Amino acid sequence: MPPTERVLDVREHDGDPFETITDALDDLSDGDSLRLVNTFEPVPLYGVLESRGFTHETEQVDEDEWHVRIEPAE
């Protein structure tokens, strides 16, 4: 099966979305990626991603919309 990109939009999430994000990362299959959509740049998440073996690319697409593409490091 070809790799897929899952999308997790946490802009309307009630409370801290950290657990929702880590659960989505745990559910990724080999080769898949996750596009996180948020209202701010999630800088505190970057260290967690690195420690868990993920890389990320961040893009600000609007004043209050950030996309972070997360994938397993090679």
CHARMM internal coordinates of N, CA and C (Angstrom, degrees):
IC EDIT
DIST 1 N 1 CA 1.4478
DIST 1 CA 1 C 1.5399
ANGL 1 N 1 CA 1 C 108.43
DIST 1 C 2 N 1.3496
ANGL 1 CA 1 C 2 N 118.06
DIHE 1 N 1 CA 1 C 2 N 135.09
DIST 2 N 2 CA 1.4724
ANGL 1 C 2 N 2 CA 120.10
DIHE 1 CA 1 C 2 N 2 CA -179.06
DIST 2 CA 2 C 1.5196
ANGL 2 N 2 CA 2 C 111.68
DIHE 1 C 2 N 2 CA 2 C -68.62
DIST 2 C 3 N 1.3287
ANGL 2 CA 2 C 3 N 116.66
DIHE 2 N 2 CA 2 C 3 N 153.98
DIST 3 N 3 CA 1.4715
ANGL 2 C 3 N 3 CA 119.65
DIHE 2 CA 2 C 3 N 3 CA 178.29
DIST 3 CA 3 C 1.5250
ANGL 3 N 3 CA 3 C 110.72
DIHE 2 C 3 N 3 CA 3 C -62.22
DIST 3 C 4 N 1.3079
ANGL 3 CA 3 C 4 N 115.42
DIHE 3 N 3 CA 3 C 4 N 148.92
DIST 4 N 4 CA 1.4608
ANGL 3 C 4 N 4 CA 120.58
DIHE 3 CA 3 C 4 N 4 CA 178.71
DIST 4 CA 4 C 1.5202
ANGL 4 N 4 CA 4 C 109.71
DIHE 3 C 4 N 4 CA 4 C -124.44
DIST 4 C 5 N 1.3202
ANGL 4 CA 4 C 5 N 115.01
DIHE 4 N 4 CA 4 C 5 N 159.21
DIST 5 N 5 CA 1.4546
ANGL 4 C 5 N 5 CA 120.85
DIHE 4 CA 4 C 5 N 5 CA 173.87
DIST 5 CA 5 C 1.5244
ANGL 5 N 5 CA 5 C 107.47
DIHE 4 C 5 N 5 CA 5 C -110.36
DIST 5 C 6 N 1.3038
ANGL 5 CA 5 C 6 N 116.22
DIHE 5 N 5 CA 5 C 6 N 115.46
DIST 6 N 6 CA 1.4608
ANGL 5 C 6 N 6 CA 121.10
DIHE 5 CA 5 C 6 N 6 CA 175.32
DIST 6 CA 6 C 1.5165
ANGL 6 N 6 CA 6 C 108.17
DIHE 5 C 6 N 6 CA 6 C -86.40
DIST 6 C 7 N 1.3204
ANGL 6 CA 6 C 7 N 116.52
DIHE 6 N 6 CA 6 C 7 N 149.30
DIST 7 N 7 CA 1.4648
ANGL 6 C 7 N 7 CA 121.50
DIHE 6 CA 6 C 7 N 7 CA 179.37
DIST 7 CA 7 C 1.5261
ANGL 7 N 7 CA 7 C 108.21
DIHE 6 C 7 N 7 CA 7 C -117.15
DIST 7 C 8 N 1.3256
ANGL 7 CA 7 C 8 N 115.24
DIHE 7 N 7 CA 7 C 8 N 130.17
DIST 8 N 8 CA 1.4547
ANGL 7 C 8 N 8 CA 122.07
DIHE 7 CA 7 C 8 N 8 CA 175.98
DIST 8 CA 8 C 1.5199
ANGL 8 N 8 CA 8 C 107.51
DIHE 7 C 8 N 8 CA 8 C -123.97
DIST 8 C 9 N 1.3206
ANGL 8 CA 8 C 9 N 116.09
DIHE 8 N 8 CA 8 C 9 N 109.32
DIST 9 N 9 CA 1.4612
ANGL 8 C 9 N 9 CA 122.44
DIHE 8 CA 8 C 9 N 9 CA -179.20
DIST 9 CA 9 C 1.5326
ANGL 9 N 9 CA 9 C 107.79
DIHE 8 C 9 N 9 CA 9 C -100.44
DIST 9 C 10 N 1.3291
ANGL 9 CA 9 C 10 N 116.29
DIHE 9 N 9 CA 9 C 10 N 111.00
DIST 10 N 10 CA 1.4669
ANGL 9 C 10 N 10 CA 120.29
DIHE 9 CA 9 C 10 N 10 CA -177.31
DIST 10 CA 10 C 1.5299
ANGL 10 N 10 CA 10 C 111.97
DIHE 9 C 10 N 10 CA 10 C -106.83
DIST 10 C 11 N 1.3288
ANGL 10 CA 10 C 11 N 117.12
DIHE 10 N 10 CA 10 C 11 N 14.99
DIST 11 N 11 CA 1.4714
ANGL 10 C 11 N 11 CA 119.94
DIHE 10 CA 10 C 11 N 11 CA -178.19
DIST 11 CA 11 C 1.5225
ANGL 11 N 11 CA 11 C 112.24
DIHE 10 C 11 N 11 CA 11 C -62.56
DIST 11 C 12 N 1.3084
ANGL 11 CA 11 C 12 N 118.29
DIHE 11 N 11 CA 11 C 12 N -32.39
DIST 12 N 12 CA 1.4622
ANGL 11 C 12 N 12 CA 121.17
DIHE 11 CA 11 C 12 N 12 CA -178.90
DIST 12 CA 12 C 1.5281
ANGL 12 N 12 CA 12 C 112.11
DIHE 11 C 12 N 12 CA 12 C -103.79
DIST 12 C 13 N 1.3161
ANGL 12 CA 12 C 13 N 116.93
DIHE 12 N 12 CA 12 C 13 N 12.25
DIST 13 N 13 CA 1.4699
ANGL 12 C 13 N 13 CA 121.59
DIHE 12 CA 12 C 13 N 13 CA -176.79
DIST 13 CA 13 C 1.5233
ANGL 13 N 13 CA 13 C 109.98
DIHE 12 C 13 N 13 CA 13 C -68.28
DIST 13 C 14 N 1.3062
ANGL 13 CA 13 C 14 N 115.58
DIHE 13 N 13 CA 13 C 14 N 135.51
DIST 14 N 14 CA 1.4663
ANGL 13 C 14 N 14 CA 121.63
DIHE 13 CA 13 C 14 N 14 CA 176.84
DIST 14 CA 14 C 1.5226
ANGL 14 N 14 CA 14 C 109.17
DIHE 13 C 14 N 14 CA 14 C -83.50
DIST 14 C 15 N 1.3039
ANGL 14 CA 14 C 15 N 118.09
DIHE 14 N 14 CA 14 C 15 N 119.89
DIST 15 N 15 CA 1.4596
ANGL 14 C 15 N 15 CA 121.10
DIHE 14 CA 14 C 15 N 15 CA 178.76
DIST 15 CA 15 C 1.5163
ANGL 15 N 15 CA 15 C 111.79
DIHE 14 C 15 N 15 CA 15 C 84.78
DIST 15 C 16 N 1.3184
ANGL 15 CA 15 C 16 N 116.04
DIHE 15 N 15 CA 15 C 16 N -164.11
DIST 16 N 16 CA 1.4564
ANGL 15 C 16 N 16 CA 123.78
DIHE 15 CA 15 C 16 N 16 CA -177.32
DIST 16 CA 16 C 1.5352
ANGL 16 N 16 CA 16 C 109.56
DIHE 15 C 16 N 16 CA 16 C -76.90
DIST 16 C 17 N 1.3307
ANGL 16 CA 16 C 17 N 118.38
DIHE 16 N 16 CA 16 C 17 N 121.86
DIST 17 N 17 CA 1.4687
ANGL 16 C 17 N 17 CA 120.23
DIHE 16 CA 16 C 17 N 17 CA -177.95
DIST 17 CA 17 C 1.5229
ANGL 17 N 17 CA 17 C 114.50
DIHE 16 C 17 N 17 CA 17 C -85.29
DIST 17 C 18 N 1.3379
ANGL 17 CA 17 C 18 N 118.38
DIHE 17 N 17 CA 17 C 18 N 6.97
DIST 18 N 18 CA 1.4623
ANGL 17 C 18 N 18 CA 121.05
DIHE 17 CA 17 C 18 N 18 CA -173.87
DIST 18 CA 18 C 1.5329
ANGL 18 N 18 CA 18 C 112.30
DIHE 17 C 18 N 18 CA 18 C -53.51
DIST 18 C 19 N 1.3236
ANGL 18 CA 18 C 19 N 117.59
DIHE 18 N 18 CA 18 C 19 N -48.48
DIST 19 N 19 CA 1.4684
ANGL 18 C 19 N 19 CA 120.39
DIHE 18 CA 18 C 19 N 19 CA -177.97
DIST 19 CA 19 C 1.5264
ANGL 19 N 19 CA 19 C 111.20
DIHE 18 C 19 N 19 CA 19 C -64.82
DIST 19 C 20 N 1.3179
ANGL 19 CA 19 C 20 N 117.17
DIHE 19 N 19 CA 19 C 20 N -37.97
DIST 20 N 20 CA 1.4648
ANGL 19 C 20 N 20 CA 120.96
DIHE 19 CA 19 C 20 N 20 CA 177.66
DIST 20 CA 20 C 1.5265
ANGL 20 N 20 CA 20 C 110.19
DIHE 19 C 20 N 20 CA 20 C -62.60
DIST 20 C 21 N 1.3269
ANGL 20 CA 20 C 21 N 116.50
DIHE 20 N 20 CA 20 C 21 N -40.64
DIST 21 N 21 CA 1.4642
ANGL 20 C 21 N 21 CA 121.34
DIHE 20 CA 20 C 21 N 21 CA 179.48
DIST 21 CA 21 C 1.5293
ANGL 21 N 21 CA 21 C 110.40
DIHE 20 C 21 N 21 CA 21 C -66.46
DIST 21 C 22 N 1.3265
ANGL 21 CA 21 C 22 N 117.50
DIHE 21 N 21 CA 21 C 22 N -47.25
DIST 22 N 22 CA 1.4721
ANGL 21 C 22 N 22 CA 119.45
DIHE 21 CA 21 C 22 N 22 CA -178.24
DIST 22 CA 22 C 1.5316
ANGL 22 N 22 CA 22 C 110.84
DIHE 21 C 22 N 22 CA 22 C -66.62
DIST 22 C 23 N 1.3227
ANGL 22 CA 22 C 23 N 118.08
DIHE 22 N 22 CA 22 C 23 N -34.56
DIST 23 N 23 CA 1.4678
ANGL 22 C 23 N 23 CA 120.72
DIHE 22 CA 22 C 23 N 23 CA 175.62
DIST 23 CA 23 C 1.5250
ANGL 23 N 23 CA 23 C 110.45
DIHE 22 C 23 N 23 CA 23 C -63.04
DIST 23 C 24 N 1.3381
ANGL 23 CA 23 C 24 N 116.66
DIHE 23 N 23 CA 23 C 24 N -41.73
DIST 24 N 24 CA 1.4669
ANGL 23 C 24 N 24 CA 120.52
DIHE 23 CA 23 C 24 N 24 CA 178.68
DIST 24 CA 24 C 1.5268
ANGL 24 N 24 CA 24 C 110.48
DIHE 23 C 24 N 24 CA 24 C -64.30
DIST 24 C 25 N 1.3232
ANGL 24 CA 24 C 25 N 117.58
DIHE 24 N 24 CA 24 C 25 N -38.45
DIST 25 N 25 CA 1.4656
ANGL 24 C 25 N 25 CA 120.57
DIHE 24 CA 24 C 25 N 25 CA 177.01
DIST 25 CA 25 C 1.5223
ANGL 25 N 25 CA 25 C 111.13
DIHE 24 C 25 N 25 CA 25 C -64.70
DIST 25 C 26 N 1.3273
ANGL 25 CA 25 C 26 N 116.91
DIHE 25 N 25 CA 25 C 26 N -40.74
DIST 26 N 26 CA 1.4612
ANGL 25 C 26 N 26 CA 121.25
DIHE 25 CA 25 C 26 N 26 CA 178.87
DIST 26 CA 26 C 1.5257
ANGL 26 N 26 CA 26 C 111.95
DIHE 25 C 26 N 26 CA 26 C -63.34
DIST 26 C 27 N 1.3375
ANGL 26 CA 26 C 27 N 116.74
DIHE 26 N 26 CA 26 C 27 N -28.15
DIST 27 N 27 CA 1.4663
ANGL 26 C 27 N 27 CA 121.77
DIHE 26 CA 26 C 27 N 27 CA -177.56
DIST 27 CA 27 C 1.5234
ANGL 27 N 27 CA 27 C 113.88
DIHE 26 C 27 N 27 CA 27 C -86.45
DIST 27 C 28 N 1.3426
ANGL 27 CA 27 C 28 N 118.13
DIHE 27 N 27 CA 27 C 28 N -3.99
DIST 28 N 28 CA 1.4554
ANGL 27 C 28 N 28 CA 119.99
DIHE 27 CA 27 C 28 N 28 CA -179.22
DIST 28 CA 28 C 1.5298
ANGL 28 N 28 CA 28 C 110.64
DIHE 27 C 28 N 28 CA 28 C -68.47
DIST 28 C 29 N 1.3181
ANGL 28 CA 28 C 29 N 115.24
DIHE 28 N 28 CA 28 C 29 N 137.88
DIST 29 N 29 CA 1.4638
ANGL 28 C 29 N 29 CA 120.99
DIHE 28 CA 28 C 29 N 29 CA 173.56
DIST 29 CA 29 C 1.5186
ANGL 29 N 29 CA 29 C 108.59
DIHE 28 C 29 N 29 CA 29 C -86.80
DIST 29 C 30 N 1.3283
ANGL 29 CA 29 C 30 N 116.56
DIHE 29 N 29 CA 29 C 30 N 164.90
DIST 30 N 30 CA 1.4659
ANGL 29 C 30 N 30 CA 121.12
DIHE 29 CA 29 C 30 N 30 CA 179.45
DIST 30 CA 30 C 1.5230
ANGL 30 N 30 CA 30 C 110.20
DIHE 29 C 30 N 30 CA 30 C -54.80
DIST 30 C 31 N 1.3231
ANGL 30 CA 30 C 31 N 116.08
DIHE 30 N 30 CA 30 C 31 N 131.32
DIST 31 N 31 CA 1.4513
ANGL 30 C 31 N 31 CA 121.32
DIHE 30 CA 30 C 31 N 31 CA 177.34
DIST 31 CA 31 C 1.5094
ANGL 31 N 31 CA 31 C 114.97
DIHE 30 C 31 N 31 CA 31 C 84.97
DIST 31 C 32 N 1.3263
ANGL 31 CA 31 C 32 N 118.63
DIHE 31 N 31 CA 31 C 32 N -13.83
DIST 32 N 32 CA 1.4593
ANGL 31 C 32 N 32 CA 121.55
DIHE 31 CA 31 C 32 N 32 CA -179.52
DIST 32 CA 32 C 1.5246
ANGL 32 N 32 CA 32 C 110.57
DIHE 31 C 32 N 32 CA 32 C -78.81
DIST 32 C 33 N 1.3289
ANGL 32 CA 32 C 33 N 115.79
DIHE 32 N 32 CA 32 C 33 N 161.06
DIST 33 N 33 CA 1.4589
ANGL 32 C 33 N 33 CA 121.06
DIHE 32 CA 32 C 33 N 33 CA 177.24
DIST 33 CA 33 C 1.5200
ANGL 33 N 33 CA 33 C 109.05
DIHE 32 C 33 N 33 CA 33 C -130.59
DIST 33 C 34 N 1.3159
ANGL 33 CA 33 C 34 N 114.62
DIHE 33 N 33 CA 33 C 34 N 166.96
DIST 34 N 34 CA 1.4599
ANGL 33 C 34 N 34 CA 121.57
DIHE 33 CA 33 C 34 N 34 CA 179.81
DIST 34 CA 34 C 1.5226
ANGL 34 N 34 CA 34 C 108.44
DIHE 33 C 34 N 34 CA 34 C -126.19
DIST 34 C 35 N 1.3187
ANGL 34 CA 34 C 35 N 116.54
DIHE 34 N 34 CA 34 C 35 N 129.81
DIST 35 N 35 CA 1.4631
ANGL 34 C 35 N 35 CA 120.96
DIHE 34 CA 34 C 35 N 35 CA 173.27
DIST 35 CA 35 C 1.5309
ANGL 35 N 35 CA 35 C 106.63
DIHE 34 C 35 N 35 CA 35 C -104.03
DIST 35 C 36 N 1.3182
ANGL 35 CA 35 C 36 N 114.90
DIHE 35 N 35 CA 35 C 36 N 112.11
DIST 36 N 36 CA 1.4580
ANGL 35 C 36 N 36 CA 122.22
DIHE 35 CA 35 C 36 N 36 CA 178.52
DIST 36 CA 36 C 1.5238
ANGL 36 N 36 CA 36 C 108.15
DIHE 35 C 36 N 36 CA 36 C -91.95
DIST 36 C 37 N 1.3186
ANGL 36 CA 36 C 37 N 116.92
DIHE 36 N 36 CA 36 C 37 N 128.05
DIST 37 N 37 CA 1.4629
ANGL 36 C 37 N 37 CA 122.29
DIHE 36 CA 36 C 37 N 37 CA 177.83
DIST 37 CA 37 C 1.5218
ANGL 37 N 37 CA 37 C 106.78
DIHE 36 C 37 N 37 CA 37 C -111.86
DIST 37 C 38 N 1.3461
ANGL 37 CA 37 C 38 N 115.95
DIHE 37 N 37 CA 37 C 38 N 125.54
DIST 38 N 38 CA 1.4545
ANGL 37 C 38 N 38 CA 120.50
DIHE 37 CA 37 C 38 N 38 CA -173.95
DIST 38 CA 38 C 1.5287
ANGL 38 N 38 CA 38 C 109.62
DIHE 37 C 38 N 38 CA 38 C -141.77
DIST 38 C 39 N 1.3253
ANGL 38 CA 38 C 39 N 116.27
DIHE 38 N 38 CA 38 C 39 N 166.38
DIST 39 N 39 CA 1.4631
ANGL 38 C 39 N 39 CA 121.36
DIHE 38 CA 38 C 39 N 39 CA 179.69
DIST 39 CA 39 C 1.5234
ANGL 39 N 39 CA 39 C 112.38
DIHE 38 C 39 N 39 CA 39 C -87.61
DIST 39 C 40 N 1.3379
ANGL 39 CA 39 C 40 N 117.50
DIHE 39 N 39 CA 39 C 40 N -8.08
DIST 40 N 40 CA 1.4600
ANGL 39 C 40 N 40 CA 121.62
DIHE 39 CA 39 C 40 N 40 CA -179.88
DIST 40 CA 40 C 1.5245
ANGL 40 N 40 CA 40 C 108.28
DIHE 39 C 40 N 40 CA 40 C -147.63
DIST 40 C 41 N 1.3193
ANGL 40 CA 40 C 41 N 116.59
DIHE 40 N 40 CA 40 C 41 N 163.95
DIST 41 N 41 CA 1.4554
ANGL 40 C 41 N 41 CA 119.97
DIHE 40 CA 40 C 41 N 41 CA 176.28
DIST 41 CA 41 C 1.5300
ANGL 41 N 41 CA 41 C 108.51
DIHE 40 C 41 N 41 CA 41 C -73.38
DIST 41 C 42 N 1.3321
ANGL 41 CA 41 C 42 N 117.83
DIHE 41 N 41 CA 41 C 42 N 119.17
DIST 42 N 42 CA 1.4690
ANGL 41 C 42 N 42 CA 121.38
DIHE 41 CA 41 C 42 N 42 CA -175.12
DIST 42 CA 42 C 1.5260
ANGL 42 N 42 CA 42 C 112.95
DIHE 41 C 42 N 42 CA 42 C -83.68
DIST 42 C 43 N 1.3223
ANGL 42 CA 42 C 43 N 116.05
DIHE 42 N 42 CA 42 C 43 N 61.92
DIST 43 N 43 CA 1.4606
ANGL 42 C 43 N 43 CA 121.72
DIHE 42 CA 42 C 43 N 43 CA -176.60
DIST 43 CA 43 C 1.5319
ANGL 43 N 43 CA 43 C 112.66
DIHE 42 C 43 N 43 CA 43 C -52.80
DIST 43 C 44 N 1.3377
ANGL 43 CA 43 C 44 N 120.81
DIHE 43 N 43 CA 43 C 44 N -42.09
DIST 44 N 44 CA 1.4663
ANGL 43 C 44 N 44 CA 119.25
DIHE 43 CA 43 C 44 N 44 CA -179.61
DIST 44 CA 44 C 1.5328
ANGL 44 N 44 CA 44 C 113.36
DIHE 43 C 44 N 44 CA 44 C -61.24
DIST 44 C 45 N 1.3160
ANGL 44 CA 44 C 45 N 117.31
DIHE 44 N 44 CA 44 C 45 N -21.96
DIST 45 N 45 CA 1.4607
ANGL 44 C 45 N 45 CA 120.91
DIHE 44 CA 44 C 45 N 45 CA -179.61
DIST 45 CA 45 C 1.5246
ANGL 45 N 45 CA 45 C 112.14
DIHE 44 C 45 N 45 CA 45 C -73.66
DIST 45 C 46 N 1.3153
ANGL 45 CA 45 C 46 N 118.30
DIHE 45 N 45 CA 45 C 46 N -25.96
DIST 46 N 46 CA 1.4630
ANGL 45 C 46 N 46 CA 121.63
DIHE 45 CA 45 C 46 N 46 CA -172.91
DIST 46 CA 46 C 1.5271
ANGL 46 N 46 CA 46 C 112.96
DIHE 45 C 46 N 46 CA 46 C -59.60
DIST 46 C 47 N 1.3121
ANGL 46 CA 46 C 47 N 117.56
DIHE 46 N 46 CA 46 C 47 N -43.35
DIST 47 N 47 CA 1.4684
ANGL 46 C 47 N 47 CA 120.64
DIHE 46 CA 46 C 47 N 47 CA 178.32
DIST 47 CA 47 C 1.5166
ANGL 47 N 47 CA 47 C 111.99
DIHE 46 C 47 N 47 CA 47 C -63.87
DIST 47 C 48 N 1.3236
ANGL 47 CA 47 C 48 N 116.30
DIHE 47 N 47 CA 47 C 48 N -38.58
DIST 48 N 48 CA 1.4653
ANGL 47 C 48 N 48 CA 120.93
DIHE 47 CA 47 C 48 N 48 CA 177.98
DIST 48 CA 48 C 1.5232
ANGL 48 N 48 CA 48 C 109.93
DIHE 47 C 48 N 48 CA 48 C -64.27
DIST 48 C 49 N 1.3240
ANGL 48 CA 48 C 49 N 116.22
DIHE 48 N 48 CA 48 C 49 N -43.42
DIST 49 N 49 CA 1.4627
ANGL 48 C 49 N 49 CA 119.83
DIHE 48 CA 48 C 49 N 49 CA 179.06
DIST 49 CA 49 C 1.5234
ANGL 49 N 49 CA 49 C 110.94
DIHE 48 C 49 N 49 CA 49 C -59.95
DIST 49 C 50 N 1.3318
ANGL 49 CA 49 C 50 N 116.14
DIHE 49 N 49 CA 49 C 50 N -46.83
DIST 50 N 50 CA 1.4491
ANGL 49 C 50 N 50 CA 120.20
DIHE 49 CA 49 C 50 N 50 CA -179.33
DIST 50 CA 50 C 1.5285
ANGL 50 N 50 CA 50 C 111.36
DIHE 49 C 50 N 50 CA 50 C -61.12
DIST 50 C 51 N 1.3218
ANGL 50 CA 50 C 51 N 116.84
DIHE 50 N 50 CA 50 C 51 N -43.56
DIST 51 N 51 CA 1.4644
ANGL 50 C 51 N 51 CA 120.10
DIHE 50 CA 50 C 51 N 51 CA -178.66
DIST 51 CA 51 C 1.5261
ANGL 51 N 51 CA 51 C 112.53
DIHE 50 C 51 N 51 CA 51 C -67.39
DIST 51 C 52 N 1.3288
ANGL 51 CA 51 C 52 N 115.99
DIHE 51 N 51 CA 51 C 52 N -23.08
DIST 52 N 52 CA 1.4719
ANGL 51 C 52 N 52 CA 120.36
DIHE 51 CA 51 C 52 N 52 CA 179.17
DIST 52 CA 52 C 1.5154
ANGL 52 N 52 CA 52 C 112.59
DIHE 51 C 52 N 52 CA 52 C -95.83
DIST 52 C 53 N 1.3549
ANGL 52 CA 52 C 53 N 117.30
DIHE 52 N 52 CA 52 C 53 N 4.36
DIST 53 N 53 CA 1.4561
ANGL 52 C 53 N 53 CA 120.34
DIHE 52 CA 52 C 53 N 53 CA 175.33
DIST 53 CA 53 C 1.5201
ANGL 53 N 53 CA 53 C 115.20
DIHE 52 C 53 N 53 CA 53 C 86.67
DIST 53 C 54 N 1.3281
ANGL 53 CA 53 C 54 N 117.00
DIHE 53 N 53 CA 53 C 54 N 29.91
DIST 54 N 54 CA 1.4620
ANGL 53 C 54 N 54 CA 121.15
DIHE 53 CA 53 C 54 N 54 CA 178.80
DIST 54 CA 54 C 1.5282
ANGL 54 N 54 CA 54 C 110.20
DIHE 53 C 54 N 54 CA 54 C -117.38
DIST 54 C 55 N 1.3244
ANGL 54 CA 54 C 55 N 115.09
DIHE 54 N 54 CA 54 C 55 N 152.91
DIST 55 N 55 CA 1.4551
ANGL 54 C 55 N 55 CA 121.67
DIHE 54 CA 54 C 55 N 55 CA 170.48
DIST 55 CA 55 C 1.5214
ANGL 55 N 55 CA 55 C 107.83
DIHE 54 C 55 N 55 CA 55 C -110.86
DIST 55 C 56 N 1.3355
ANGL 55 CA 55 C 56 N 116.42
DIHE 55 N 55 CA 55 C 56 N 165.17
DIST 56 N 56 CA 1.4638
ANGL 55 C 56 N 56 CA 118.68
DIHE 55 CA 55 C 56 N 56 CA 179.94
DIST 56 CA 56 C 1.5214
ANGL 56 N 56 CA 56 C 110.17
DIHE 55 C 56 N 56 CA 56 C -147.78
DIST 56 C 57 N 1.3223
ANGL 56 CA 56 C 57 N 114.44
DIHE 56 N 56 CA 56 C 57 N 153.61
DIST 57 N 57 CA 1.4588
ANGL 56 C 57 N 57 CA 123.14
DIHE 56 CA 56 C 57 N 57 CA 171.23
DIST 57 CA 57 C 1.5246
ANGL 57 N 57 CA 57 C 106.03
DIHE 56 C 57 N 57 CA 57 C -129.02
DIST 57 C 58 N 1.3260
ANGL 57 CA 57 C 58 N 116.48
DIHE 57 N 57 CA 57 C 58 N 129.75
DIST 58 N 58 CA 1.4645
ANGL 57 C 58 N 58 CA 120.92
DIHE 57 CA 57 C 58 N 58 CA -175.71
DIST 58 CA 58 C 1.5198
ANGL 58 N 58 CA 58 C 110.07
DIHE 57 C 58 N 58 CA 58 C -114.76
DIST 58 C 59 N 1.3264
ANGL 58 CA 58 C 59 N 114.60
DIHE 58 N 58 CA 58 C 59 N 139.16
DIST 59 N 59 CA 1.4568
ANGL 58 C 59 N 59 CA 121.14
DIHE 58 CA 58 C 59 N 59 CA 178.17
DIST 59 CA 59 C 1.5259
ANGL 59 N 59 CA 59 C 109.30
DIHE 58 C 59 N 59 CA 59 C -138.42
DIST 59 C 60 N 1.3153
ANGL 59 CA 59 C 60 N 116.31
DIHE 59 N 59 CA 59 C 60 N 130.30
DIST 60 N 60 CA 1.4639
ANGL 59 C 60 N 60 CA 120.86
DIHE 59 CA 59 C 60 N 60 CA 173.74
DIST 60 CA 60 C 1.5256
ANGL 60 N 60 CA 60 C 106.46
DIHE 59 C 60 N 60 CA 60 C -90.23
DIST 60 C 61 N 1.3431
ANGL 60 CA 60 C 61 N 116.97
DIHE 60 N 60 CA 60 C 61 N 115.40
DIST 61 N 61 CA 1.4596
ANGL 60 C 61 N 61 CA 120.93
DIHE 60 CA 60 C 61 N 61 CA -175.56
DIST 61 CA 61 C 1.5231
ANGL 61 N 61 CA 61 C 112.92
DIHE 60 C 61 N 61 CA 61 C -100.24
DIST 61 C 62 N 1.3238
ANGL 61 CA 61 C 62 N 116.81
DIHE 61 N 61 CA 61 C 62 N -13.65
DIST 62 N 62 CA 1.4564
ANGL 61 C 62 N 62 CA 122.52
DIHE 61 CA 61 C 62 N 62 CA 177.64
DIST 62 CA 62 C 1.5269
ANGL 62 N 62 CA 62 C 107.09
DIHE 61 C 62 N 62 CA 62 C -159.40
DIST 62 C 63 N 1.3068
ANGL 62 CA 62 C 63 N 116.37
DIHE 62 N 62 CA 62 C 63 N 173.41
DIST 63 N 63 CA 1.4695
ANGL 62 C 63 N 63 CA 120.25
DIHE 62 CA 62 C 63 N 63 CA -177.37
DIST 63 CA 63 C 1.5207
ANGL 63 N 63 CA 63 C 112.04
DIHE 62 C 63 N 63 CA 63 C -55.03
DIST 63 C 64 N 1.3223
ANGL 63 CA 63 C 64 N 116.86
DIHE 63 N 63 CA 63 C 64 N -39.08
DIST 64 N 64 CA 1.4682
ANGL 63 C 64 N 64 CA 120.26
DIHE 63 CA 63 C 64 N 64 CA -179.12
DIST 64 CA 64 C 1.5284
ANGL 64 N 64 CA 64 C 111.89
DIHE 63 C 64 N 64 CA 64 C -126.86
DIST 64 C 65 N 1.3308
ANGL 64 CA 64 C 65 N 115.77
DIHE 64 N 64 CA 64 C 65 N 38.32
DIST 65 N 65 CA 1.4665
ANGL 64 C 65 N 65 CA 119.99
DIHE 64 CA 64 C 65 N 65 CA 176.43
DIST 65 CA 65 C 1.5203
ANGL 65 N 65 CA 65 C 110.17
DIHE 64 C 65 N 65 CA 65 C -141.63
DIST 65 C 66 N 1.3096
ANGL 65 CA 65 C 66 N 114.23
DIHE 65 N 65 CA 65 C 66 N 120.56
DIST 66 N 66 CA 1.4579
ANGL 65 C 66 N 66 CA 122.61
DIHE 65 CA 65 C 66 N 66 CA 179.71
DIST 66 CA 66 C 1.5226
ANGL 66 N 66 CA 66 C 109.23
DIHE 65 C 66 N 66 CA 66 C -120.20
DIST 66 C 67 N 1.3292
ANGL 66 CA 66 C 67 N 117.34
DIHE 66 N 66 CA 66 C 67 N 139.69
DIST 67 N 67 CA 1.4566
ANGL 66 C 67 N 67 CA 122.89
DIHE 66 CA 66 C 67 N 67 CA 174.70
DIST 67 CA 67 C 1.5255
ANGL 67 N 67 CA 67 C 107.76
DIHE 66 C 67 N 67 CA 67 C -117.01
DIST 67 C 68 N 1.3152
ANGL 67 CA 67 C 68 N 115.28
DIHE 67 N 67 CA 67 C 68 N 130.72
DIST 68 N 68 CA 1.4644
ANGL 67 C 68 N 68 CA 121.07
DIHE 67 CA 67 C 68 N 68 CA 177.65
DIST 68 CA 68 C 1.5250
ANGL 68 N 68 CA 68 C 107.17
DIHE 67 C 68 N 68 CA 68 C -122.29
DIST 68 C 69 N 1.3382
ANGL 68 CA 68 C 69 N 116.13
DIHE 68 N 68 CA 68 C 69 N 114.82
DIST 69 N 69 CA 1.4616
ANGL 68 C 69 N 69 CA 120.35
DIHE 68 CA 68 C 69 N 69 CA 176.65
DIST 69 CA 69 C 1.5200
ANGL 69 N 69 CA 69 C 107.65
DIHE 68 C 69 N 69 CA 69 C -90.11
DIST 69 C 70 N 1.3181
ANGL 69 CA 69 C 70 N 115.51
DIHE 69 N 69 CA 69 C 70 N 121.58
DIST 70 N 70 CA 1.4681
ANGL 69 C 70 N 70 CA 122.29
DIHE 69 CA 69 C 70 N 70 CA -174.49
DIST 70 CA 70 C 1.5116
ANGL 70 N 70 CA 70 C 108.19
DIHE 69 C 70 N 70 CA 70 C -117.60
DIST 70 C 71 N 1.3290
ANGL 70 CA 70 C 71 N 115.72
DIHE 70 N 70 CA 70 C 71 N 132.74
DIST 71 N 71 CA 1.4604
ANGL 70 C 71 N 71 CA 119.39
DIHE 70 CA 70 C 71 N 71 CA 177.00
DIST 71 CA 71 C 1.5367
ANGL 71 N 71 CA 71 C 109.63
DIHE 70 C 71 N 71 CA 71 C -147.96
DIST 71 C 72 N 1.3204
ANGL 71 CA 71 C 72 N 116.49
DIHE 71 N 71 CA 71 C 72 N 156.99
DIST 72 N 72 CA 1.4605
ANGL 71 C 72 N 72 CA 119.33
DIHE 71 CA 71 C 72 N 72 CA 177.72
DIST 72 CA 72 C 1.5232
ANGL 72 N 72 CA 72 C 110.88
DIHE 71 C 72 N 72 CA 72 C -60.48
DIST 72 C 73 N 1.3218
ANGL 72 CA 72 C 73 N 116.50
DIHE 72 N 72 CA 72 C 73 N 139.75
DIST 73 N 73 CA 1.4726
ANGL 72 C 73 N 73 CA 120.83
DIHE 72 CA 72 C 73 N 73 CA 176.12
DIST 73 CA 73 C 1.5219
ANGL 73 N 73 CA 73 C 108.18
DIHE 72 C 73 N 73 CA 73 C -67.43
DIST 73 C 74 N 1.3267
ANGL 73 CA 73 C 74 N 115.12
DIHE 73 N 73 CA 73 C 74 N 147.77
DIST 74 N 74 CA 1.4766
ANGL 73 C 74 N 74 CA 119.15
DIHE 73 CA 73 C 74 N 74 CA 179.90
DIST 74 CA 74 C 1.4934
ANGL 74 N 74 CA 74 C 111.68
DIHE 73 C 74 N 74 CA 74 C -82.10
END
COOR INIT
IC SEED 1 N 1 CA 1 C
IC BUILD
